[in-house]
Each structure stands twice: as C-alpha cells, then as structure tokens.
Amino acid sequence: MRSDWFAHYLIRQAEPLNQAYRLARQGDPARFAEAFSGFVREGLDPLLARLDHWPAEYKSALAETAYHSGLTMVRHGWLAPEHQAVTIHLFQQYLPDWLSPYPEDAPRLLTQLLNALSHLPGVHPRSRFLDIWQACLPTPEATADTLLLLSWMSGLPQFREAALAAMHRCPDLVATLGLGDPALFDHPWWLGPQRQWHSCPVELGGSVWLGGEFTNRPQLLTAAGHTLVQAGGDGWQLHADAFGQLLRPHRHDHPVGVAVPERAQVPARLTEYWREFDQPRQCLERRHDWVVSFHNRYAVMVIPKVGDGL
C-alpha cells in the first residue's frame, strides 16, 4: 500500500469486507472481490496517498465514504473492465486535485459527484463529464450548480430546467465552459456556439422482444405541460433535447393526462423522416418539436424544430 494510514484502516475493515464478499449477489463473488480489490489498490489507495498531508480525522471521513461508495459501485457494475480507466483517472487525478483544499467538505463533495456520475448512461458520458469537470474544479459553494449543468450536458435531459436556472445564476461558469449566451439555451435543440443546432430526429422505444421499452404500441398523452407516453399498463414521461433523450417511468399516482387525438394532423413535410410503409398514429406538436407515434411500430419519434423555423 502507498498509504500506511489507509493500510491500517483496511485491517480494521477486514471482517465487514469478508462479509460483503460472502453476500455478493450479482454475478460471481470472486469477480466482486477482484473488482473491489482492484479499486482499493488502483483508485482509493493512491487517493489517500495524495492526501496524506491531511489531518487523520479528515482522512478517516473521506476513506469511510469512498470505501463504501466503492462497494456500491462494484455492486452496480461500475467497476467493470470498460469503466476501469475512467474510475482510476477519477480517483488518481480529478479527486485529489479537487478535494485537496477542502478536507472538511470532501465526503459530501465526493458523494455528490459520484451520485451524478452514477446516473449517466455509460462510460463515454462519464468520461466527457469528467473532462469538463477538470476544467472547472468548482469550489464547494459552486459544486451543486456545476453538477446540474454538466449532468444535463452529458446526457440527463431530466435536469434541463434546473440546469438552465443554474446557467443564469452562474455567469462565471458559463464563461469558463464557453457556452455563449445562456438565453439561447431556452431552445432545447441549441447546442452552443461551437456545435450550433441538433437537427436529426430522435427515436425512442422499440418492440419489447428487441429490447425496447414498450410492450404495446405507444400512445401520446399530455398532462401538466409534460408529454407522456403510455404503452399497455406502463407509462413514461418524455424528456428530449439536444443533449439527451429519456423515457422516464412515471409513478402510478401521476395524472394519466389527456390523450392526443388518434388522427392528429401530421404535417406533410414530416414524411421524409420515416419509411414509406410507416403509419403515423398520433402527432403532438410542441413548441420546439413534433412527437410522432406509429400504428405499425413500437416507437416514438421526436423531430426537432431548429433556428428560426419555429
């Protein structure tokens, strides 16, 4: 071990750790043990070694938080081989650079960051998130808004409204990220001054036997200003913008909403976006896009309106 202090901490954790290995439920317990041991050696030990100058009480609090976070990460598949490089970079480079000035806040900051990363859909969004994060390395006071903004831009469209509010609160962060005029992001398909507009249609869902979300042909609903998708007994809230698309299951106590008419008028110019044999079922026109469901497909298509073509 590079950190003598951490080695003593692990000795105290030996029995609880062995119990965790015995109770491993996902996959092979031996792989569980191998993944977590690798995390301890290659991620957590270097982090504590880099922060060896901290008082013991702060190292103890961070080690406790990081240790149990690592157990959670391995249980949820985060420490699979494809995540190894990102995870090691996170713990060896990003975290010590960011946390070093804030020993008292470190456990809370680590938990917030790992929670945001855990919601991202895959290793590439996490890697992109961390690349941008390293350019910011926010203070504890700015962390919450930075997490909202970068989570949204990395593929979590459900954070859109909160992220836009954060942009207007944090002009310095907007300038650091080179985002340009925050007002332009009120249009959900604007990507910023470098990437301009997202203009390609987005398709969600698919037949259940092909791994899609829908067990029945989807029906479009509206409720409280939101677009809902109902398929059989299941329902989702639709989030879609330039940075990500998501069907988020809505609770059973969520209002069912009002159905979009079956024979909603489909603008003729939209037909170029689907195949000749597709049969549009419903077309909901929203301010910045159209949402179309089909009679003969288990899918929903979102077609952006961009630029001045509102």
N, C-alpha and C positions, 0 to 999 in steps of 0.2 A: 504494500500500500504506500502511496506517496504521502498520505496524511496520517501521521501516527495517531492524532486525535480521533480521526474517523475509524481507524482500525480498532481502537478501544470501544468506540460506540457500537461497531458491528458485533463485537464479542458479547456485549450486553443484549443484542437483538437476536442472538443465535437461536434460542428456543422458539420465540414467536415466528422467526423466519422459517424454521423447520416445519412448524405447524402450517404456515401459509403454503409451503410446498406440498404438504400432505393433503391440503384441502383444495388444491388447484383443480378446477372443474373444466376448464376449457382446453381441449387438446391433451397433449402428453405432459404429465407433471415434470418429466425430465427436461422437456423443452422450456417449460415455465421456469425451472430453476436455472437453466443455461442462459435464458434471455435476461432474467433479473440479475444474475451474477455478472453478465457482461455489462449491464447498465451500471452496476456498482463500480466495477473496475474502470470502465472507459468513460463514464459520464460523471457519476456522483463523486468518486474519489478525486479526480482532477479538479472538480469544482471546489471541494473543501480545501484542497491543497492551495489553490489560487487565493482562497480567502483565509489563509492560515493566520493572517495578522489580526483577525477579528478577536474580540473577547470570547471566552468559551461559551457564555450564555447565548450569544447570538449564533455561534456556530451550531450549538446544540439545537436551537429552534429551527434553523434552516435545514439541518440534517434530518430532523424528525419529519418535517414537511416534505422534503424531497424524497426521503426513503419511502414513505407511504404513498406518495404520488407515483413513484416508480412501480410499486406493486399494482397500483390501479392501472398504470399504463400497460403493463405486461398482460394483465387480465383482459384488457380491451384490444389487444393485438397491436398496440402502438409500437412495441419493440420488435416487431417482425423485421426480417433482414432488410426489406426495402426502406424501412424508416431509420436504419442504423446511422447512416451518415448525417441525416438531419438532426437526430437526437444527440449524437456525440458533439456535433458542432454547437448545438444549443447549450449543452452543459459545459463544454470546454471553452467556448468563446463568448457567446452572447451573454449568458447569465453572469459570469464573473465580472465582465466589463460593466454591465448594467447595475448589478446589485452591490458592487464593492462600496460605493459611497453611502449606502442605505442599509446598514446591518439590522437596524431595528425593524424596518419595513419589509425585509427580504422575504419572510414566509408568506405574507399577504400578497406581495407582488408576484412571487413565483406561482402561487395558486391561481391568481387572476390570469397570468399569461398561459399556463398550461390548460386552464379551462377554455380559453379562447381557441387555442390550437386544437384541442380535442374535438371541437365542433366542426373543424374544416374537413371537407370531404375526402382528402387524400394527401399523399406526401408532397406533391408538387405545390398545391396551395400553401401548405405549411412552410415549405422552403421559401416561396416567394414572400410570404408574410414576414419571415424572419429576416430576409434580405432588406426589406423596407424598414423593419423594426430597428436594425442595426444603424440605419442612417438617422434614426430619431433618438433612441435610447432615452425615453422620456423620464422625467422626474416622477416621484410617487404621486404628486398632485395632478400630473398630466396623463398618468397611465390609463385611467378609465376611458377617457375620451379617445386616446390613441388606439386602444384595443377595439373600441366600437368602430372607428373609421377603418382600420386595417382589416378587421374581421369582415366588414362589408365588402371592401375592395378585393378581398381574397376569395370570395365566393359564398358569402352568407347573406343573401338578399333580405332576410327577415330583419336584419339590423339597419336597413336603409334609412328609415325615418329618424332613428336615434343618431345614426352617423351624420346625416345632414345637419341635425341640430348641433352636433359636435363641431362640424366644419365652421359653422357660424360663430361658435364660441371660441375657436382656436385658430385665429388668423396666422399665428406663427407656424403652427403645424402644417397648415395648408401651403404656406410659402416653402417650408422645408421639403415637402413632398412634390412641389412644383405642379399643383393641381389647377392653378389658374383661378378664374372667377367662381366662387362657390355657388353663385346663383344659377350658373349653367347646369349644375348637377340636379337641379329641380326636375329636369327632364331625365327620366330614368335610363334612356339609351345613350346618353352622353358619356364618353369615356375619358374626357380630359383633353388638353390641348395637343398632346402628342398622338393619341390614338383616335381622336375625333369620335365618330358615331359607330355604334353597333347596329348593323342593318340586316343581319341574317336572321331568318325565322328560327325559333327555338321550339323543339318538340319534346314533350314530356309524356311519360306513361308508355304503354305498350301492352301486349297481351300477357296475361299472368304466366302462361307457360313459357314465355320468353324472358321472364324475369322482370316484367314491368310492374307498376304499382296497381294497375286496375284489374279487378276481377269481373268487370262488366263494362259496357260501353259508357264513357263518361258523359255526364250531364252538367251543364254550367248553371251556377246559381249566383245570386248576388245577395249580400247581407252586410249592413252597416258599412257600406263603402268598400267592402272586400269582395274579391272574386273567389267563389268556392267551386269545387269540383266534387260531384257525387258519383260514385260508381258502385251499384248494388247497395250494400249496407255500409260502405266505407265513405269517408269524406275527407277532403283536404282543403286547405287554404293555399291559393296560388300566389307565389312571390316570383317575380321575374323582372330583371333589369339587365343592364349591360354587364354587370359583374357576376351574376349568378342567377340560377333558376332553381326553384324548390317547390315541391308539393309537400306542405307541412300538415300532418294529420291534425284535424281539429277535434276538440273534445265533444263528447256526446251531448253536453249541455249547451254547446254552441248553437245559436239560432240557425234553423235549417235554411232560411233565406227564401228568395223569390226566384223561381226558375226563369231563365232566359227563354223566350218563345222558341219552340221547335223549328219553326220556319222563319227564324230571324233572317233578314235580308243580308245576303253575302255580297259585298261589292265585287263587281265583275273583275276588277283589276287584281284581286287576290288569287284568282285561279292559277296564276303562274307558279304559286308556291306549293301546289300539291299535284299529285299524279292524276292522269286522265280518268282513272276508274274510281278515285276517291269520291265519296258522297258526303259533303258537308252537312252536319246535323244542326248545329247552332253557331251563331256568330255574335259574340258580345263585343261591341265597340267601346273601348275605353279611351281615355283622353289621349294616351300616347301609344296605343297599340290595339290590335284586334286579337281576340282569343276565339279559336275555332275548334269545335269538336266534330266528330265524324260518325256517320251511321255504320260504316263498314270497317272502322279501325278503332282499336283501343288506344287512342292517343288524343292529346290536346296540343294544338299548335298556337304559339304566340308570335304574331307578326308585328315588328316594331314600326312605328312612325318616327321618322328622323328629321332633323333640321327644321326647315320652315314648313315641311309638308304635314302640318297638323290638321 
